[in-house]
Amino acid sequence: RITARLPTDVPLIRLHNGFARYGDIEVFANLDLTINQGDHTLITGPNGCGKSTLLQLITGDHPLCYRNDLTLFGHRRGSGESVWDLKQQMGIVSPDLHRNHRVSGSGLAIIVSGLFDSIGLYTQPSTEQQQLGRRWLERLGLESKAAVPFRQLGFGEQRLILLGRALIKAPPLLVLDEPTHGLDESHRLALLDFLGRIADEQLATILYVSHRPDEYRDFFKQQVQFH
């Protein structure tokens, strides 16, 4: 459950007067964002408006994360917290992550790798960890793909596997950057329907970025629109 590791009254994310820029080019400024546990959040806007930059601040992949007034899981960024400790509390899916998965390994291995926050599996998982991976494959409707090399799976199946990889460690925050990018319509809808079940079961709080205007779902509690 999303309340397992953090007191329920502690926000997952609190950004005050958030800003980002590249050189002299301002991406956004004066952005306030609070995401409490269970506040599934949709961030929308056209390509190039700063949505992914905001996610990079949150995940620690943008150098300005330390200059912003940003608190994650009750820890102020730049206060000596471990980046890896923070990332352990996030499951992340993005087109970049998908492109970086050029490693060998089966569908099951890629899902289980989420327990180790690695791209590819380099540790022999326990029987219990393998069973957990198989349960996620089953939930995704991909149990028959357990032994199939990841790179031989269809593109949509790969994206669903990466979603299972992000969720297997039961992160409080599930960060999804354009997760349906490149998917055909059937896999796009399958992914959105699966997220609805994740929200219903309170398995993670979803932070979802999309440039598409048609991906709003009833489980979103708030929407932030970039222009």
Secondary structure, DSSP 8 states (H G I E B T S, - for coil): -TTSSS-TTS-SEEEEEEEEEETTEEEEEEEEEEE-TT--EEEE--TTSSHHHHHHHHHT-SGGGGTSEEEETTEETTSS--HHHHHTTEEEE-HHHHHH-----BHHHHHHHTTTT-SS--S---HHHHHHHHHHHHHTT-GGGTTSBGGGS-HHHHHHHHHHHHHTT--SEEEEESTTTT--HHHHHHHHHHHHHHHHTTS-EEEEEES-TT---TT--EEEE--
